[in-house]
Amino acid sequence: SRMRRIEVEDENRRGILGHSSILTLTSLGIRTSLVTRGKWFLTNLVGIPPPEPPADVNTDLERFKDGTPRSLRDLMELHRADPVCSSCHYLMDTIGIAMENFDGVGRYRTLDGEITINPVEILFDGTEIDSPAALRNWLVERPNIFVGTTTEKLMQFALTRPLEWYDIPHIRTIVRNAAQNDYKISSIILGIVESVPFQMRMNESSGEAVASN
């Protein structure tokens, strides 16, 4: 009947990565998805969306099931044995593995069926993580990455258009200025409102920035 503040004691549950909404969104109908969770993390929080898979790639994991109990991690490692798949999947799968303790609807677990979940992995920058909390801490310790991605998305929303190459220097300026104010969201919003892309528009005939109406 009313909003109440809930203290979350489980480190793995804190933050957006512990929300069942996100965990369900990034799962399939019958199981979790290392790929979907990793892609969502890279795209929405890190700002480096992985490329789409080749049109003829075989994504059927059932071909690896021969009656031997295997975790989703094991199946994806077999899939990554293909050099065509390895480079992109390594980026996504390592993130998904760190979140594998959450099932398809966000319940925390230590077993996937009868197999113990092993969430220990090495991220693309060489950092070892072993839990959803460790993955969240990795991002928190790199605020320029998360804030940069957030600023890009807010700027795109404010401009009602995709960002162009000439918008990026303004994004960097906003992030640098926000860092001086502990990355407060108010600093980011003010930086966007005061930025040239927001206050001006490009004159297509001359290539010069002119005041927006």
BELCOR-V682923 format. One line per field, one symbol per residue. ss: DSSP state (A for helix, B for strand, O for the rest). phi: phi as a letter, one per 30 degrees, with the letter a starting at -180 (. if undefined). psi: psi as a letter, one per 30 degrees, with the letter a starting at -180 (. if undefined). A space follows every 10 residues. Layout:
ss->???
phi->???
psi->???
This chain:
ss->OOOOOOOOOO AAAOOAAAOA AAAAAOOOOO OOOAAAAAAA AAAAAAOOOO OOOOOOOOOO AAAAOOOOOO OAAAAAAAAO OOAAAAAAAA AAAAAAAAOO OBOOOOOBOO BBOOBBOOOO BBOOOOOBBO OAAAAAAAAA OOAAAAAAAA AAAAAAAAAO OOOOAAAAAA AAAAAAAAAO OOOOAAAAAA AAAOOAAAAB BBBOOOOBBB BOO
phi->.adbdcdccd edcdiddcdd ddddecccdc adbedddddd dddcccibdd dddedcdccd dddcdcjddb ddeddddddd ddedcddddd ddddddddcd dcddcjddbc bciccddccd acddcjddbb aedddddedd dbdddddddd dedddddddh addceddded dddddddddd chhddddddd ddddddeddb bddddcicdb ddd
psi->flkkkkkjfj effklffgkf eeeeegllff lljeeeeeee eeefefgikl llllegkjgj ffffjgfkkk leeeeeeeef fjfefeeeee eeeeeeefgf fkafggkklf kjcgkkkjgk ljlfgfkklg leeeeeeeee fifeeeeeee eeeeeeeefh llkleffeee eeeeeeeeef hhhkeeeeee eeefleeefl lkjfefglkl kk.
